[in-house]
């Protein structure tokens, strides 16, 4: 959540509720949080349940940027420790597009809307 708020414009943490002593999750981890991402609210949580799955690039978040500088900054921050699936470039459908999976495994398709 902190990474995404630092990457995207018009983003901020709205609320955070953490697990307390005696609850089902590890103390201090996020029970539920809401943050604004490019002006849209998103919820997240730390799941105390072990899962046999993770994130997959078959589901990704598409973000349009107003400037090339903002796109390049976001792409650089998200790709740090992650995986670049399509480097920033011109792909016919876009003058500047990139696809990255961040260090948490969340997939992002980033574009400049000209």
C-alpha positions in Angstrom: 0.0 0.0 0.0 2.8 2.4 0.9 4.6 1.7 -2.3 1.5 2.3 -4.5 0.7 5.6 -2.7 4.2 6.8 -3.3 4.1 5.7 -7.0 0.8 7.0 -8.3 -0.5 10.6 -8.4 -3.6 11.6 -6.5 -3.1 8.7 -4.0 -3.2 8.5 -0.2 -3.9 6.2 2.7 -7.5 6.7 3.8 -7.8 4.3 6.7 -5.9 1.4 8.3 -7.2 -1.2 10.8 -4.6 -3.6 12.2 -4.9 -6.9 14.0 -4.8 -6.7 17.8 -3.8 -9.2 20.4 -6.2 -12.1 20.4 -7.5 -11.7 16.9 -7.0 -14.1 14.0 -4.1 -12.3 12.3 -0.6 -11.5 13.5 -0.6 -8.5 15.7 0.1 -5.3 13.8 -0.6 -6.7 10.3 -3.3 -5.1 8.3 -6.8 -6.4 9.0 -8.3 -4.0 6.4 -7.0 -0.8 4.8 -8.4 1.6 2.3 -6.2 3.7 0.1 -6.9 6.0 -2.9 -5.0 5.0 -6.0 -5.2 7.7 -8.7 -8.3 9.0 -7.0 -10.1 5.6 -6.8 -10.5 3.8 -3.5 -8.9 0.3 -3.1 -9.1 -2.1 -0.2 -6.4 -4.4 1.0 -5.6 -6.8 3.8 -2.9 -9.1 5.1 -4.5 -12.6 5.1 -3.6 -14.8 8.0 -4.7 -17.8 6.0 -2.0 -19.8 4.0 -3.0 -19.9 0.3 -1.8 -22.2 -2.5 -1.9 -19.3 -5.0 -0.4 -16.0 -5.6 -1.0 -13.1 -7.9 -1.0 -13.7 -11.7 -0.4 -11.4 -14.6 -3.7 -12.6 -16.1 -5.2 -9.9 -13.9 -3.5 -6.5 -13.9 -4.3 -2.9 -13.3 -4.1 -0.5 -16.2 -3.1 3.0 -15.4 -3.0 6.0 -17.9 -0.6 8.8 -17.1 -0.7 12.4 -18.2 3.0 12.7 -18.7 5.9 10.6 -19.9 7.9 11.6 -16.8 5.2 10.2 -14.4 5.0 7.0 -16.4 8.8 6.5 -16.4 9.0 7.2 -12.6 6.2 4.8 -11.8 7.6 2.1 -14.1 11.0 2.4 -12.5 9.6 2.2 -9.0 7.3 -0.8 -9.7 9.9 -2.7 -11.6 12.5 -2.4 -8.8 12.7 -6.0 -7.4 9.9 -7.1 -9.7 9.8 -8.4 -13.3 9.5 -6.4 -16.5 7.1 -8.3 -18.8 7.1 -5.6 -21.6 9.7 -2.8 -21.3 8.6 0.8 -21.9 8.2 1.3 -25.6 5.9 1.9 -28.6 3.7 -1.1 -29.4 1.4 0.2 -32.1 -1.6 0.5 -29.8 0.4 3.1 -27.6 3.2 5.5 -28.1 4.6 4.6 -24.6 3.5 1.5 -22.8 5.0 -0.9 -20.3 3.9 -4.0 -18.3 5.5 -4.9 -15.0 5.0 -7.2 -12.1 6.1 -5.5 -8.9 8.1 -7.0 -6.1 4.8 -8.3 -4.5 3.7 -10.0 -7.7 1.0 -7.4 -8.6 0.8 -6.8 -12.4 0.6 -3.3 -13.8 0.0 -2.1 -17.3 1.2 1.5 -17.6 0.5 3.9 -20.5 0.8 7.5 -21.4 -2.5 8.8 -22.8 -1.6 11.3 -25.6 
